[in-house]
């Protein structure tokens, strides 16, 4: 870094990532040569790009981790839902069996009451 580089960096930022037209003005204001300003600007641009890339990679990693967590949560919810569906199907099947048995018993009782037991008599 050149002498007064912090001053130059601040001026570059203030100038809005300076253009070639502004370099001589910024350089003279900071007490540096235009080549020093260009060198500092390249260093700033490199560090800025590196920081931006690192920040973006951290954000992407964080989002990927959140996506993995959400996927795990979704799988757990799906598993629980499937288990509940199975339990409801078992309960429904059990209830249907009970009702079918009650219906058969009721029909048998009705047959007994009307004298029809389901037996046939054969005379010889």
MDTraj code that builds the backbone (N, CA, C; nanometers):
import mdtraj as md
import numpy as np

residues = "UNK UNK UNK UNK UNK UNK UNK UNK UNK UNK UNK UNK UNK UNK UNK UNK UNK UNK UNK UNK UNK UNK UNK UNK UNK UNK UNK UNK UNK UNK UNK UNK UNK UNK UNK UNK UNK UNK UNK UNK UNK UNK UNK UNK UNK UNK UNK UNK UNK UNK UNK UNK UNK UNK UNK UNK UNK UNK UNK UNK UNK UNK UNK UNK UNK UNK UNK UNK UNK UNK UNK UNK UNK UNK UNK UNK UNK UNK UNK UNK UNK UNK UNK UNK UNK UNK UNK UNK UNK UNK UNK UNK UNK UNK UNK UNK UNK UNK UNK UNK UNK UNK UNK UNK UNK UNK UNK UNK UNK UNK UNK UNK UNK UNK UNK UNK UNK UNK UNK UNK UNK UNK UNK UNK".split()
xyz = np.array([
    [0.0835, -0.1178, 0.0000],
    [0.0000, 0.0000, 0.0000],
    [0.0878, 0.1239, 0.0000],
    [0.0447, 0.2216, -0.0747],
    [0.1207, 0.3459, -0.0837],
    [0.0864, 0.4346, 0.0331],
    [0.1753, 0.5312, 0.0577],
    [0.1533, 0.6251, 0.1668],
    [0.0240, 0.7019, 0.1406],
    [-0.0598, 0.7114, 0.2420],
    [-0.1872, 0.7815, 0.2269],
    [-0.2925, 0.6971, 0.1566],
    [-0.2749, 0.5618, 0.1560],
    [-0.3668, 0.4763, 0.0808],
    [-0.5079, 0.4784, 0.1377],
    [-0.5203, 0.4928, 0.2695],
    [-0.6541, 0.5012, 0.3277],
    [-0.7252, 0.6260, 0.2761],
    [-0.6517, 0.7332, 0.2676],
    [-0.7075, 0.8584, 0.2165],
    [-0.7507, 0.8395, 0.0709],
    [-0.6653, 0.7725, -0.0055],
    [-0.6968, 0.7479, -0.1473],
    [-0.8194, 0.6578, -0.1590],
    [-0.8236, 0.5503, -0.0787],
    [-0.9379, 0.4583, -0.0835],
    [-1.0683, 0.5313, -0.0519],
    [-1.0624, 0.6181, 0.0502],
    [-1.1819, 0.6945, 0.0846],
    [-1.2228, 0.7860, -0.0299],
    [-1.1242, 0.8479, -0.0922],
    [-1.1552, 0.9354, -0.2044],
    [-1.2106, 0.8561, -0.3230],
    [-1.1567, 0.7382, -0.3451],
    [-1.2090, 0.6541, -0.4539],
    [-1.3530, 0.6170, -0.4251],
    [-1.3828, 0.5757, -0.3021],
    [-1.5197, 0.5429, -0.2656],
    [-1.6108, 0.6642, -0.2805],
    [-1.5612, 0.7805, -0.2343],
    [-1.6395, 0.9025, -0.2443],
    [-1.6652, 0.9375, -0.3900],
    [-1.5661, 0.9145, -0.4735],
    [-1.5812, 0.9454, -0.6152],
    [-1.6673, 0.8416, -0.6866],
    [-1.7124, 0.7381, -0.6141],
    [-1.7995, 0.6386, -0.6755],
    [-1.7224, 0.5483, -0.7691],
    [-1.6137, 0.4888, -0.7205],
    [-1.5266, 0.4040, -0.8018],
    [-1.4833, 0.4821, -0.9260],
    [-1.3955, 0.5698, -0.9013],
    [-1.3516, 0.6727, -0.9953],
    [-1.3230, 0.6245, -1.1369],
    [-1.3363, 0.7138, -1.2292],
    [-1.3043, 0.6860, -1.3695],
    [-1.1713, 0.7508, -1.4028],
    [-1.1206, 0.7229, -1.5214],
    [-0.9907, 0.7767, -1.5624],
    [-0.9902, 0.9288, -1.5636],
    [-1.1055, 0.9900, -1.5843],
    [-1.1135, 1.1361, -1.5870],
    [-1.0900, 1.1939, -1.4476],
    [-1.1381, 1.1237, -1.3439],
    [-1.1275, 1.1747, -1.2080],
    [-0.9950, 1.1409, -1.1407],
    [-0.9189, 1.0463, -1.1975],
    [-0.7960, 1.0014, -1.1319],
    [-0.6984, 1.1149, -1.1046],
    [-0.6668, 1.2009, -1.2013],
    [-0.5719, 1.3090, -1.1699],
    [-0.6198, 1.3989, -1.0568],
    [-0.7507, 1.4269, -1.0516],
    [-0.8050, 1.5120, -0.9461],
    [-0.7924, 1.4441, -0.8106],
    [-0.8311, 1.3157, -0.8067],
    [-0.8222, 1.2404, -0.6818],
    [-0.6770, 1.2279, -0.6392],
    [-0.5890, 1.2020, -0.7348],
    [-0.4467, 1.1854, -0.7034],
    [-0.3883, 1.3134, -0.6452],
    [-0.4184, 1.4243, -0.7055],
    [-0.3613, 1.5499, -0.6542],
    [-0.4226, 1.5846, -0.5196],
    [-0.5511, 1.5541, -0.5000],
    [-0.6158, 1.5826, -0.3721],
    [-0.5568, 1.4971, -0.2606],
    [-0.5146, 1.3766, -0.2946],
    [-0.4590, 1.2867, -0.1932],
    [-0.3089, 1.3002, -0.1822],
    [-0.2505, 1.3767, -0.2677],
    [-0.1060, 1.3936, -0.2659],
    [-0.0343, 1.2730, -0.3229],
    [-0.0917, 1.2092, -0.4236],
    [-0.0320, 1.0904, -0.4849],
    [-0.0312, 1.1077, -0.6351],
    [0.0445, 1.0237, -0.7008],
    [0.0481, 1.0283, -0.8477],
    [-0.0681, 0.9474, -0.9022],
    [-0.1078, 0.9758, -1.0268],
    [-0.2155, 0.8968, -1.0863],
    [-0.1855, 0.7463, -1.0878],
    [-0.0610, 0.7065, -1.1109],
    [-0.0282, 0.5630, -1.1114],
    [-0.0491, 0.5013, -0.9734],
    [-0.0214, 0.5766, -0.8672],
    [-0.0464, 0.5270, -0.7325],
    [-0.1965, 0.5084, -0.7093],
    [-0.2747, 0.6032, -0.7609],
    [-0.4202, 0.5930, -0.7454],
    [-0.4726, 0.4720, -0.8219],
    [-0.4226, 0.4506, -0.9453],
    [-0.4651, 0.3337, -1.0222],
    [-0.4272, 0.2052, -0.9500],
    [-0.3052, 0.2030, -0.8941],
    [-0.2595, 0.0837, -0.8209],
    [-0.3498, 0.0593, -0.7002],
    [-0.3797, 0.1668, -0.6285],
    [-0.4662, 0.1562, -0.5108],
    [-0.6074, 0.1150, -0.5510],
    [-0.6524, 0.1729, -0.6627],
    [-0.7855, 0.1377, -0.7112],
    [-0.7918, -0.0098, -0.7480],
    [-0.6892, -0.0625, -0.8161],
    [-0.6864, -0.2046, -0.8509],
    [-0.6871, -0.2905, -0.7253],
    [-0.6097, -0.2487, -0.6253],
    [-0.6062, -0.3218, -0.4992],
    [-0.7440, -0.3189, -0.4330],
    [-0.8041, -0.2003, -0.4319],
    [-0.9380, -0.1862, -0.3739],
    [-1.0381, -0.2733, -0.4490],
    [-1.0341, -0.2667, -0.5817],
    [-1.1276, -0.3445, -0.6637],
    [-1.1093, -0.4939, -0.6379],
    [-0.9840, -0.5402, -0.6292],
    [-0.9565, -0.6811, -0.6022],
    [-1.0130, -0.7209, -0.4661],
    [-0.9820, -0.6410, -0.3625],
    [-1.0301, -0.6723, -0.2278],
    [-1.1824, -0.6662, -0.2197],
    [-1.2406, -0.5675, -0.2870],
    [-1.3861, -0.5548, -0.2884],
    [-1.4485, -0.6776, -0.3539],
    [-1.3935, -0.7196, -0.4673],
    [-1.4446, -0.8368, -0.5384],
    [-1.4287, -0.9619, -0.4528],
    [-1.3135, -0.9744, -0.3885],
    [-1.2881, -1.0897, -0.3024],
    [-1.3862, -1.0918, -0.1852],
    [-1.4056, -0.9777, -0.1215],
    [-1.5011, -0.9683, -0.0107],
    [-1.6420, -1.0012, -0.0574],
    [-1.6782, -0.9494, -0.1738],
    [-1.8112, -0.9753, -0.2278],
    [-1.8293, -1.1238, -0.2563],
    [-1.7281, -1.1863, -0.3158],
    [-1.7363, -1.3293, -0.3458],
    [-1.7466, -1.4110, -0.2176],
    [-1.6633, -1.3776, -0.1190],
    [-1.6681, -1.4503, 0.0085],
    [-1.8035, -1.4339, 0.0769],
    [-1.8539, -1.3119, 0.0747],
    [-1.9844, -1.2857, 0.1345],
    [-2.0930, -1.3640, 0.0621],
    [-2.0870, -1.3641, -0.0694],
    [-2.1857, -1.4379, -0.1481],
    [-2.1771, -1.5870, -0.1206],
    [-2.0555, -1.6395, -0.1122],
    [-2.0384, -1.7820, -0.0827],
    [-2.0928, -1.8167, 0.0553],
    [-2.0702, -1.7284, 0.1540],
    [-2.1252, -1.7527, 0.2880],
    [-2.2777, -1.7524, 0.2835],
    [-2.3347, -1.6584, 0.2085],
    [-2.4802, -1.6529, 0.1972],
    [-2.5345, -1.7778, 0.1295],
    [-2.4672, -1.8216, 0.0240],
    [-2.5104, -1.9421, -0.0463],
    [-2.5008, -2.0633, 0.0452],
    [-2.3910, -2.0734, 0.1195],
    [-2.3749, -2.1843, 0.2143],
    [-2.4857, -2.1809, 0.3184],
    [-2.5142, -2.0620, 0.3701],
    [-2.6220, -2.0482, 0.4684],
    [-2.7570, -2.0885, 0.4105],
    [-2.7837, -2.0462, 0.2882],
    [-2.9106, -2.0821, 0.2243],
    [-2.9183, -2.2323, 0.1967],
    [-2.8058, -2.2911, 0.1564],
    [-2.8032, -2.4357, 0.1344],
    [-2.8298, -2.5111, 0.2638],
    [-2.7714, -2.4634, 0.3727],
    [-2.7958, -2.5273, 0.5023],
    [-2.9421, -2.5149, 0.5433],
    [-3.0001, -2.3977, 0.5197],
    [-3.1425, -2.3797, 0.5510],
    [-3.2282, -2.4710, 0.4650],
    [-3.1914, -2.4847, 0.3374],
    [-3.2658, -2.5732, 0.2477],
    [-3.2579, -2.7179, 0.2960],
    [-3.1403, -2.7596, 0.3418],
    [-3.1257, -2.8962, 0.3945],
    [-3.2128, -2.9153, 0.5178],
    [-3.2125, -2.8151, 0.6067],
    [-3.2950, -2.8233, 0.7271],
    [-3.4433, -2.8301, 0.6910],
    [-3.4850, -2.7481, 0.5965],
    [-3.6251, -2.7498, 0.5540],
    [-3.6613, -2.8831, 0.4904],
    [-3.5681, -2.9401, 0.4145],
    [-3.5931, -3.0690, 0.3514],
    [-3.6100, -3.1769, 0.4578],
    [-3.5255, -3.1736, 0.5621],
    [-3.5384, -3.2693, 0.6720],
    [-3.6729, -3.2518, 0.7410],
    [-3.7106, -3.1257, 0.7674],
    [-3.8400, -3.0978, 0.8300],
    [-3.9543, -3.1505, 0.7439],
    [-3.9455, -3.1284, 0.6141],
    [-4.0491, -3.1758, 0.5225],
    [-4.0593, -3.3278, 0.5270],
    [-3.9435, -3.3955, 0.5276],
    [-3.9447, -3.5414, 0.5326],
    [-4.0072, -3.5920, 0.6625],
    [-3.9768, -3.5258, 0.7737],
    [-4.0376, -3.5648, 0.9014],
    [-4.1882, -3.5443, 0.8994],
    [-4.2316, -3.4308, 0.8461],
    [-4.3751, -3.4023, 0.8376],
    [-4.4433, -3.5041, 0.7472],
    [-4.3802, -3.5352, 0.6347],
    [-4.4373, -3.6328, 0.5413],
    [-4.4461, -3.7705, 0.6071],
    [-4.3434, -3.8080, 0.6819],
    [-4.3432, -3.9374, 0.7506],
    [-4.4551, -3.9429, 0.8552],
    [-4.4685, -3.8352, 0.9316],
    [-4.5761, -3.8297, 1.0323],
    [-4.7138, -3.8376, 0.9667],
    [-4.7301, -3.7654, 0.8571],
    [-4.8583, -3.7673, 0.7868],
    [-4.8889, -3.9078, 0.7354],
    [-4.7896, -3.9741, 0.6787],
    [-4.8106, -4.1109, 0.6299],
    [-4.8461, -4.2058, 0.7432],
    [-4.7807, -4.1895, 0.8584],
    [-4.8129, -4.2729, 0.9753],
    [-4.9560, -4.2482, 1.0227],
    [-4.9972, -4.1224, 1.0239],
    [-5.1338, -4.0908, 1.0657],
    [-5.2351, -4.1486, 0.9670],
    [-5.2024, -4.1422, 0.8381],
    [-5.2924, -4.1996, 0.7371],
    [-5.3068, -4.3496, 0.7598],
    [-5.1946, -4.4171, 0.7861],
    [-5.1990, -4.5615, 0.8122],
    [-5.2847, -4.5933, 0.9347],
    [-5.2665, -4.5123, 1.0414],
    [-5.3458, -4.5342, 1.1621],
    [-5.4941, -4.5124, 1.1354],
    [-5.5269, -4.4096, 1.0583],
    [-5.6674, -4.3839, 1.0252],
    [-5.7254, -4.4956, 0.9392],
    [-5.6458, -4.5471, 0.8471],
    [-5.6936, -4.6582, 0.7634],
    [-5.7186, -4.7828, 0.8474],
    [-5.6290, -4.8100, 0.9451],
    [-5.6493, -4.9246, 1.0343],
    [-5.7764, -4.9054, 1.1168],
    [-5.7935, -4.7847, 1.1704],
    [-5.9113, -4.7563, 1.2512],
    [-6.0381, -4.7689, 1.1674],
    [-6.0335, -4.7181, 1.0443],
    [-6.1500, -4.7287, 0.9554],
    [-6.1806, -4.8745, 0.9245],
    [-6.0775, -4.9509, 0.8950],
    [-6.0948, -5.0922, 0.8634],
    [-6.1537, -5.1660, 0.9829],
    [-6.1041, -5.1353, 1.1005],
    [-6.1548, -5.1974, 1.2226],
    [-6.3013, -5.1606, 1.2443],
    [-6.3334, -5.0343, 1.2231],
    [-6.4724, -4.9885, 1.2408],
    [-6.5642, -5.0531, 1.1382],
    [-6.5175, -5.0649, 1.0140],
    [-6.5977, -5.1292, 0.9095],
    [-6.6234, -5.2750, 0.9471],
    [-6.5205, -5.3428, 0.9972],
    [-6.5375, -5.4830, 1.0389],
    [-6.6399, -5.4932, 1.1519],
    [-6.6303, -5.4029, 1.2495],
    [-6.7266, -5.4044, 1.3605],
    [-6.8693, -5.3830, 1.3098],
    [-6.8850, -5.2841, 1.2226],
    [-7.0193, -5.2542, 1.1714],
    [-7.0728, -5.3689, 1.0858],
    [-6.9858, -5.4331, 1.0100],
    [-7.0279, -5.5469, 0.9279],
    [-7.0735, -5.6614, 1.0172],
    [-6.9989, -5.6865, 1.1223],
    [-7.0379, -5.7923, 1.2171],
    [-7.1699, -5.7592, 1.2856],
    [-7.1886, -5.6339, 1.3230],
    [-7.3153, -5.5925, 1.3854],
    [-7.4308, -5.6102, 1.2882],
    [-7.4079, -5.5772, 1.1615],
    [-7.5125, -5.5935, 1.0602],
    [-7.5477, -5.7403, 1.0422],
    [-7.4462, -5.8257, 1.0352],
    [-7.4716, -5.9703, 1.0217],
    [-7.5481, -6.0233, 1.1421],
    [-7.5082, -5.9786, 1.2615],
    [-7.5780, -6.0214, 1.3838],
    [-7.7224, -5.9731, 1.3836],
    [-7.7426, -5.8503, 1.3391],
    [-7.8781, -5.7947, 1.3344],
    [-7.9630, -5.8716, 1.2333],
    [-7.9050, -5.9048, 1.1179],
    [-7.9783, -5.9809, 1.0173],
    [-8.0100, -6.1213, 1.0669],
    [-7.9155, -6.1827, 1.1393],
    [-7.9392, -6.3159, 1.1952],
    [-8.0491, -6.3099, 1.3002],
    [-8.0462, -6.2067, 1.3844],
    [-8.1492, -6.1907, 1.4880],
    [-8.2849, -6.1663, 1.4235],
    [-8.2885, -6.0922, 1.3171],
    [-8.4142, -6.0664, 1.2461],
    [-8.4673, -6.1972, 1.1868],
    [-8.3760, -6.2785, 1.1328],
    [-8.4164, -6.4074, 1.0761],
    [-8.4711, -6.5009, 1.1819],
    [-8.4101, -6.5012, 1.3011],
    [-8.4578, -6.5850, 1.4105],
    [-8.5955, -6.5378, 1.4549],
    [-8.6105, -6.4059, 1.4628],
    [-8.7376, -6.3497, 1.5082],
    [-8.8491, -6.3801, 1.4092],
    [-8.8180, -6.3901, 1.2817],
    [-8.9228, -6.4160, 1.1827],
    [-8.9387, -6.5648, 1.1557],
    [-8.8607, -6.6461, 1.2265],
    [-8.8742, -6.7897, 1.2104],
    [-8.7838, -6.8459, 1.1026],
    [-8.7008, -6.7665, 1.0467],
    [-8.6084, -6.8154, 0.9461],
    [-8.4706, -6.8230, 1.0098],
    [-8.4251, -6.9402, 1.0263],
    [-8.2964, -6.9586, 1.0917],
    [-8.1869, -6.9883, 0.9908],
    [-8.2231, -6.9990, 0.8679],
    [-8.1230, -7.0300, 0.7696],
    [-8.1088, -7.1793, 0.7490],
    [-8.1927, -7.2596, 0.8210],
    [-8.1875, -7.4041, 0.8033],
    [-8.3018, -7.4458, 0.7128],
    [-8.2756, -7.5437, 0.6358],
    [-8.3855, -7.5986, 0.5546],
    [-8.4211, -7.7364, 0.6095],
    [-8.5476, -7.7612, 0.6129],
    [-8.5928, -7.8926, 0.6615],
    [-8.6307, -7.9782, 0.5425],
    [-8.5935, -8.1000, 0.5521],
    [-8.6251, -8.1941, 0.4445],
    [-8.7121, -8.3046, 0.5046],
    [-8.8254, -8.3310, 0.4436],
    [-8.9139, -8.4381, 0.4910],
    [-8.8817, -8.5659, 0.4154],
    [-8.8849, -8.6688, 0.4887],
    [-8.8618, -8.7982, 0.4250],
    [-8.9880, -8.8789, 0.4273],
])
top = md.Topology()
chain = top.add_chain()
for i, resn in enumerate(residues, 1):
    res = top.add_residue(resn, chain, resSeq=i)
    for name in ("N", "CA", "C"):
        top.add_atom(name, md.element.get_by_symbol(name[0]), res)
traj = md.Trajectory(xyz[None], top)
